[in-house]
Amino acid sequence: MSATAFAHAHGVRYTTFCNWRRGIQRQPSPGCVQIELPEATAPAELLIELGAHARLRITSARQLELAAQ
């Protein structure tokens, strides 16, 4: 796909797209970057029984957000 077609497909003016590309190309690559990871926590699980035939098992924070909705 050409740059013109890409810009048109995403609703961006071609000149704006070119300026973005030019700006990205000027930025130096970070190479290797040292990061610190937080300490791993033990996985937690929540099991809610909703009667004799239904259970809700939550094993991650994302699942908890979905269950609350």
Biopython code that builds the backbone (N, CA, C, O; Angstrom):
import numpy as np
from Bio.PDB.StructureBuilder import StructureBuilder

atoms = [
    (1, "MET", "N", (0.851, -1.171, 0.000)),
    (1, "MET", "CA", (0.000, 0.000, 0.000)),
    (1, "MET", "C", (0.896, 1.233, 0.000)),
    (1, "MET", "O", (1.865, 1.310, 0.756)),
    (2, "SER", "N", (0.572, 2.170, -0.833)),
    (2, "SER", "CA", (1.373, 3.395, -0.916)),
    (2, "SER", "C", (1.066, 4.308, 0.273)),
    (2, "SER", "O", (0.048, 4.148, 0.946)),
    (3, "ALA", "N", (1.946, 5.250, 0.516)),
    (3, "ALA", "CA", (1.735, 6.206, 1.600)),
    (3, "ALA", "C", (0.478, 7.032, 1.350)),
    (3, "ALA", "O", (-0.263, 7.337, 2.285)),
    (4, "THR", "N", (0.240, 7.391, 0.103)),
    (4, "THR", "CA", (-0.958, 8.151, -0.246)),
    (4, "THR", "C", (-2.215, 7.342, 0.060)),
    (4, "THR", "O", (-3.163, 7.860, 0.651)),
    (5, "ALA", "N", (-2.220, 6.080, -0.340)),
    (5, "ALA", "CA", (-3.389, 5.226, -0.092)),
    (5, "ALA", "C", (-3.590, 5.008, 1.403)),
    (5, "ALA", "O", (-4.727, 4.997, 1.874)),
    (6, "PHE", "N", (-2.506, 4.834, 2.157)),
    (6, "PHE", "CA", (-2.609, 4.635, 3.598)),
    (6, "PHE", "C", (-3.221, 5.865, 4.268)),
    (6, "PHE", "O", (-4.138, 5.748, 5.080)),
    (7, "ALA", "N", (-2.707, 7.034, 3.921)),
    (7, "ALA", "CA", (-3.223, 8.275, 4.504)),
    (7, "ALA", "C", (-4.703, 8.444, 4.177)),
    (7, "ALA", "O", (-5.494, 8.811, 5.046)),
    (8, "HIS", "N", (-5.072, 8.183, 2.955)),
    (8, "HIS", "CA", (-6.473, 8.313, 2.544)),
    (8, "HIS", "C", (-7.356, 7.311, 3.293)),
    (8, "HIS", "O", (-8.454, 7.659, 3.728)),
    (9, "ALA", "N", (-6.886, 6.079, 3.445)),
    (9, "ALA", "CA", (-7.668, 5.041, 4.113)),
    (9, "ALA", "C", (-7.920, 5.365, 5.582)),
    (9, "ALA", "O", (-8.929, 4.946, 6.149)),
    (10, "HIS", "N", (-6.992, 6.118, 6.203)),
    (10, "HIS", "CA", (-7.126, 6.441, 7.621)),
    (10, "HIS", "C", (-7.595, 7.871, 7.864)),
    (10, "HIS", "O", (-7.571, 8.353, 8.996)),
    (11, "GLY", "N", (-8.019, 8.542, 6.808)),
    (11, "GLY", "CA", (-8.582, 9.882, 6.953)),
    (11, "GLY", "C", (-7.571, 10.941, 7.362)),
    (11, "GLY", "O", (-7.914, 11.903, 8.050)),
    (12, "VAL", "N", (-6.320, 10.764, 6.938)),
    (12, "VAL", "CA", (-5.259, 11.709, 7.274)),
    (12, "VAL", "C", (-4.756, 12.339, 5.982)),
    (12, "VAL", "O", (-4.623, 11.664, 4.961)),
    (13, "ARG", "N", (-4.483, 13.619, 6.037)),
    (13, "ARG", "CA", (-3.923, 14.258, 4.840)),
    (13, "ARG", "C", (-2.523, 13.723, 4.586)),
    (13, "ARG", "O", (-1.770, 13.449, 5.520)),
    (14, "TYR", "N", (-2.190, 13.579, 3.327)),
    (14, "TYR", "CA", (-0.903, 13.001, 2.946)),
    (14, "TYR", "C", (0.259, 13.804, 3.520)),
    (14, "TYR", "O", (1.231, 13.219, 3.997)),
    (15, "THR", "N", (0.178, 15.131, 3.484)),
    (15, "THR", "CA", (1.276, 15.958, 4.005)),
    (15, "THR", "C", (1.437, 15.762, 5.516)),
    (15, "THR", "O", (2.559, 15.738, 6.023)),
    (16, "THR", "N", (0.326, 15.625, 6.230)),
    (16, "THR", "CA", (0.392, 15.370, 7.671)),
    (16, "THR", "C", (1.065, 14.033, 7.934)),
    (16, "THR", "O", (1.930, 13.925, 8.803)),
    (17, "PHE", "N", (0.663, 13.008, 7.177)),
    (17, "PHE", "CA", (1.272, 11.684, 7.312)),
    (17, "PHE", "C", (2.778, 11.750, 7.065)),
    (17, "PHE", "O", (3.556, 11.154, 7.810)),
    (18, "CYS", "N", (3.189, 12.473, 6.024)),
    (18, "CYS", "CA", (4.613, 12.604, 5.713)),
    (18, "CYS", "C", (5.367, 13.296, 6.847)),
    (18, "CYS", "O", (6.487, 12.906, 7.176)),
    (19, "ASN", "N", (4.755, 14.327, 7.446)),
    (19, "ASN", "CA", (5.396, 15.018, 8.566)),
    (19, "ASN", "C", (5.555, 14.090, 9.771)),
    (19, "ASN", "O", (6.584, 14.124, 10.445)),
    (20, "TRP", "N", (4.554, 13.269, 10.044)),
    (20, "TRP", "CA", (4.664, 12.303, 11.141)),
    (20, "TRP", "C", (5.801, 11.327, 10.875)),
    (20, "TRP", "O", (6.608, 11.051, 11.762)),
    (21, "ARG", "N", (5.866, 10.806, 9.652)),
    (21, "ARG", "CA", (6.923, 9.851, 9.313)),
    (21, "ARG", "C", (8.296, 10.495, 9.446)),
    (21, "ARG", "O", (9.231, 9.887, 9.966)),
    (22, "ARG", "N", (8.406, 11.710, 8.980)),
    (22, "ARG", "CA", (9.690, 12.421, 9.040)),
    (22, "ARG", "C", (10.099, 12.624, 10.496)),
    (22, "ARG", "O", (11.272, 12.463, 10.835)),
    (23, "GLY", "N", (9.153, 12.972, 11.353)),
    (23, "GLY", "CA", (9.445, 13.171, 12.770)),
    (23, "GLY", "C", (9.883, 11.893, 13.447)),
    (23, "GLY", "O", (10.779, 11.917, 14.290)),
    (24, "ILE", "N", (9.274, 10.785, 13.098)),
    (24, "ILE", "CA", (9.640, 9.493, 13.679)),
    (24, "ILE", "C", (11.029, 9.077, 13.211)),
    (24, "ILE", "O", (11.803, 8.528, 13.995)),
    (25, "GLN", "N", (11.352, 9.327, 11.959)),
    (25, "GLN", "CA", (12.641, 8.917, 11.418)),
    (25, "GLN", "C", (13.786, 9.723, 12.022)),
    (25, "GLN", "O", (14.917, 9.241, 12.065)),
    (26, "ARG", "N", (13.518, 10.932, 12.485)),
    (26, "ARG", "CA", (14.570, 11.786, 13.059)),
    (26, "ARG", "C", (14.921, 11.366, 14.481)),
    (26, "ARG", "O", (16.029, 11.631, 14.948)),
    (27, "GLN", "N", (13.996, 10.720, 15.168)),
    (27, "GLN", "CA", (14.229, 10.347, 16.554)),
    (27, "GLN", "C", (15.217, 9.186, 16.615)),
    (27, "GLN", "O", (15.062, 8.197, 15.898)),
    (28, "PRO", "N", (16.224, 9.303, 17.463)),
    (28, "PRO", "CA", (17.196, 8.217, 17.561)),
    (28, "PRO", "C", (16.565, 6.988, 18.216)),
    (28, "PRO", "O", (15.704, 7.099, 19.088)),
    (29, "SER", "N", (17.002, 5.853, 17.787)),
    (29, "SER", "CA", (16.526, 4.599, 18.354)),
    (29, "SER", "C", (17.110, 4.442, 19.749)),
    (29, "SER", "O", (18.300, 4.693, 19.940)),
    (30, "PRO", "N", (16.311, 4.033, 20.732)),
    (30, "PRO", "CA", (16.828, 3.927, 22.095)),
    (30, "PRO", "C", (17.803, 2.768, 22.284)),
    (30, "PRO", "O", (18.510, 2.729, 23.291)),
    (31, "GLY", "N", (17.860, 1.833, 21.352)),
    (31, "GLY", "CA", (18.756, 0.689, 21.517)),
    (31, "GLY", "C", (18.287, -0.168, 22.673)),
    (31, "GLY", "O", (17.108, -0.510, 22.754)),
    (32, "CYS", "N", (19.192, -0.518, 23.563)),
    (32, "CYS", "CA", (18.833, -1.316, 24.741)),
    (32, "CYS", "C", (18.484, -0.376, 25.884)),
    (32, "CYS", "O", (19.191, 0.597, 26.149)),
    (33, "VAL", "N", (17.398, -0.680, 26.543)),
    (33, "VAL", "CA", (16.941, 0.135, 27.652)),
    (33, "VAL", "C", (16.731, -0.778, 28.853)),
    (33, "VAL", "O", (16.069, -1.810, 28.746)),
    (34, "GLN", "N", (17.293, -0.396, 29.991)),
    (34, "GLN", "CA", (17.118, -1.196, 31.196)),
    (34, "GLN", "C", (15.791, -0.826, 31.841)),
    (34, "GLN", "O", (15.467, 0.353, 31.980)),
    (35, "ILE", "N", (15.034, -1.826, 32.228)),
    (35, "ILE", "CA", (13.764, -1.588, 32.901)),
    (35, "ILE", "C", (13.740, -2.369, 34.199)),
    (35, "ILE", "O", (14.469, -3.348, 34.359)),
    (36, "GLU", "N", (12.907, -1.935, 35.120)),
    (36, "GLU", "CA", (12.725, -2.645, 36.377)),
    (36, "GLU", "C", (11.311, -3.191, 36.408)),
    (36, "GLU", "O", (10.346, -2.458, 36.191)),
    (37, "LEU", "N", (11.198, -4.461, 36.675)),
    (37, "LEU", "CA", (9.889, -5.098, 36.771)),
    (37, "LEU", "C", (9.495, -5.200, 38.230)),
    (37, "LEU", "O", (10.333, -5.480, 39.087)),
    (38, "PRO", "N", (8.218, -4.974, 38.517)),
    (38, "PRO", "CA", (7.784, -5.115, 39.912)),
    (38, "PRO", "C", (7.900, -6.575, 40.347)),
    (38, "PRO", "O", (7.890, -7.490, 39.525)),
    (39, "GLU", "N", (8.007, -6.762, 41.646)),
    (39, "GLU", "CA", (8.084, -8.120, 42.155)),
    (39, "GLU", "C", (6.810, -8.873, 41.820)),
    (39, "GLU", "O", (5.709, -8.326, 41.891)),
    (40, "ALA", "N", (6.972, -10.115, 41.461)),
    (40, "ALA", "CA", (5.810, -10.942, 41.126)),
    (40, "ALA", "C", (5.014, -11.227, 42.398)),
    (40, "ALA", "O", (5.572, -11.531, 43.453)),
    (41, "THR", "N", (3.731, -11.123, 42.266)),
    (41, "THR", "CA", (2.869, -11.447, 43.393)),
    (41, "THR", "C", (2.222, -12.796, 43.122)),
    (41, "THR", "O", (2.057, -13.211, 41.975)),
    (42, "ALA", "N", (1.871, -13.448, 44.176)),
    (42, "ALA", "CA", (1.221, -14.749, 44.021)),
    (42, "ALA", "C", (-0.139, -14.536, 43.357)),
    (42, "ALA", "O", (-0.874, -13.620, 43.727)),
    (43, "PRO", "N", (-0.470, -15.369, 42.390)),
    (43, "PRO", "CA", (-1.771, -15.214, 41.743)),
    (43, "PRO", "C", (-2.901, -15.451, 42.737)),
    (43, "PRO", "O", (-2.832, -16.343, 43.582)),
    (44, "ALA", "N", (-3.919, -14.650, 42.619)),
    (44, "ALA", "CA", (-5.081, -14.782, 43.495)),
    (44, "ALA", "C", (-6.262, -15.257, 42.670)),
    (44, "ALA", "O", (-6.357, -14.977, 41.475)),
    (45, "GLU", "N", (-7.137, -15.960, 43.306)),
    (45, "GLU", "CA", (-8.318, -16.472, 42.621)),
    (45, "GLU", "C", (-9.524, -16.268, 43.509)),
    (45, "GLU", "O", (-9.465, -16.486, 44.719)),
    (46, "LEU", "N", (-10.616, -15.849, 42.900)),
    (46, "LEU", "CA", (-11.864, -15.659, 43.622)),
    (46, "LEU", "C", (-12.909, -16.556, 42.986)),
    (46, "LEU", "O", (-13.111, -16.517, 41.772)),
    (47, "LEU", "N", (-13.571, -17.362, 43.796)),
    (47, "LEU", "CA", (-14.601, -18.261, 43.304)),
    (47, "LEU", "C", (-15.899, -17.901, 44.007)),
    (47, "LEU", "O", (-15.995, -17.961, 45.233)),
    (48, "ILE", "N", (-16.895, -17.527, 43.216)),
    (48, "ILE", "CA", (-18.210, -17.169, 43.756)),
    (48, "ILE", "C", (-19.204, -18.210, 43.273)),
    (48, "ILE", "O", (-19.360, -18.421, 42.071)),
    (49, "GLU", "N", (-19.872, -18.854, 44.211)),
    (49, "GLU", "CA", (-20.878, -19.848, 43.849)),
    (49, "GLU", "C", (-22.229, -19.164, 43.803)),
    (49, "GLU", "O", (-22.655, -18.519, 44.761)),
    (50, "LEU", "N", (-22.891, -19.318, 42.669)),
    (50, "LEU", "CA", (-24.177, -18.656, 42.427)),
    (50, "LEU", "C", (-25.310, -19.690, 42.424)),
    (50, "LEU", "O", (-26.153, -19.690, 41.527)),
    (51, "GLY", "N", (-25.322, -20.530, 43.386)),
    (51, "GLY", "CA", (-26.323, -21.588, 43.436)),
    (51, "GLY", "C", (-25.669, -22.920, 43.176)),
    (51, "GLY", "O", (-24.444, -23.028, 43.131)),
    (52, "ALA", "N", (-26.490, -23.934, 43.004)),
    (52, "ALA", "CA", (-25.985, -25.288, 42.860)),
    (52, "ALA", "C", (-25.299, -25.536, 41.525)),
    (52, "ALA", "O", (-24.451, -26.424, 41.435)),
    (53, "HIS", "N", (-25.634, -24.787, 40.496)),
    (53, "HIS", "CA", (-25.140, -25.103, 39.151)),
    (53, "HIS", "C", (-24.354, -23.974, 38.482)),
    (53, "HIS", "O", (-24.075, -24.047, 37.285)),
    (54, "ALA", "N", (-24.002, -22.951, 39.223)),
    (54, "ALA", "CA", (-23.287, -21.826, 38.600)),
    (54, "ALA", "C", (-22.170, -21.351, 39.514)),
    (54, "ALA", "O", (-22.357, -21.176, 40.718)),
    (55, "ARG", "N", (-21.007, -21.146, 38.914)),
    (55, "ARG", "CA", (-19.837, -20.619, 39.621)),
    (55, "ARG", "C", (-19.199, -19.531, 38.776)),
    (55, "ARG", "O", (-19.208, -19.601, 37.547)),
    (56, "LEU", "N", (-18.651, -18.532, 39.436)),
    (56, "LEU", "CA", (-17.921, -17.454, 38.766)),
    (56, "LEU", "C", (-16.499, -17.482, 39.302)),
    (56, "LEU", "O", (-16.270, -17.200, 40.478)),
    (57, "ARG", "N", (-15.541, -17.821, 38.441)),
    (57, "ARG", "CA", (-14.140, -17.913, 38.849)),
    (57, "ARG", "C", (-13.390, -16.730, 38.244)),
    (57, "ARG", "O", (-13.372, -16.549, 37.027)),
    (58, "ILE", "N", (-12.776, -15.934, 39.104)),
    (58, "ILE", "CA", (-12.034, -14.748, 38.671)),
    (58, "ILE", "C", (-10.569, -14.965, 39.016)),
    (58, "ILE", "O", (-10.220, -15.199, 40.173)),
    (59, "THR", "N", (-9.707, -14.885, 37.993)),
    (59, "THR", "CA", (-8.283, -15.154, 38.205)),
    (59, "THR", "C", (-7.373, -13.983, 37.837)),
    (59, "THR", "O", (-6.152, -14.098, 37.941)),
    (60, "SER", "N", (-7.950, -12.859, 37.408)),
    (60, "SER", "CA", (-7.114, -11.699, 37.077)),
    (60, "SER", "C", (-7.890, -10.414, 37.342)),
    (60, "SER", "O", (-9.116, -10.420, 37.457)),
    (61, "ALA", "N", (-7.154, -9.319, 37.437)),
    (61, "ALA", "CA", (-7.781, -8.019, 37.677)),
    (61, "ALA", "C", (-8.718, -7.642, 36.535)),
    (61, "ALA", "O", (-9.771, -7.049, 36.768)),
    (62, "ARG", "N", (-8.348, -7.979, 35.314)),
    (62, "ARG", "CA", (-9.191, -7.659, 34.149)),
    (62, "ARG", "C", (-10.521, -8.397, 34.226)),
    (62, "ARG", "O", (-11.564, -7.832, 33.896)),
    (63, "GLN", "N", (-10.493, -9.655, 34.658)),
    (63, "GLN", "CA", (-11.728, -10.398, 34.804)),
    (63, "GLN", "C", (-12.613, -9.787, 35.887)),
    (63, "GLN", "O", (-13.839, -9.796, 35.775)),
    (64, "LEU", "N", (-11.989, -9.259, 36.931)),
    (64, "LEU", "CA", (-12.756, -8.628, 38.000)),
    (64, "LEU", "C", (-13.496, -7.398, 37.483)),
    (64, "LEU", "O", (-14.654, -7.173, 37.833)),
    (65, "GLU", "N", (-12.829, -6.608, 36.655)),
    (65, "GLU", "CA", (-13.483, -5.442, 36.047)),
    (65, "GLU", "C", (-14.685, -5.865, 35.206)),
    (65, "GLU", "O", (-15.742, -5.238, 35.266)),
    (66, "LEU", "N", (-14.521, -6.924, 34.427)),
    (66, "LEU", "CA", (-15.620, -7.408, 33.578)),
    (66, "LEU", "C", (-16.763, -7.946, 34.420)),
    (66, "LEU", "O", (-17.929, -7.711, 34.101)),
    (67, "ALA", "N", (-16.450, -8.662, 35.485)),
    (67, "ALA", "CA", (-17.490, -9.237, 36.342)),
    (67, "ALA", "C", (-18.285, -8.147, 37.046)),
    (67, "ALA", "O", (-19.479, -8.313, 37.296)),
    (68, "ALA", "N", (-17.637, -7.041, 37.366)),
    (68, "ALA", "CA", (-18.318, -5.948, 38.060)),
    (68, "ALA", "C", (-19.310, -5.239, 37.150)),
    (68, "ALA", "O", (-20.245, -4.597, 37.629)),
    (69, "GLN", "N", (-19.111, -5.352, 35.836)),
    (69, "GLN", "CA", (-20.027, -4.698, 34.908)),
    (69, "GLN", "C", (-21.276, -5.516, 34.826)),
    (69, "GLN", "O", (-22.201, -5.158, 34.097)),
]
sb = StructureBuilder()
sb.init_structure("model")
sb.init_model(0)
sb.init_chain("A")
sb.init_seg("    ")
for serial, (resi, resn, name, xyz) in enumerate(atoms, 1):
    if name == "N":
        sb.init_residue(resn, " ", resi, " ")
    sb.init_atom(name, np.array(xyz, "f"), 0.0, 1.0, " ", f" {name:<3s}", serial, name[0])
structure = sb.get_structure()
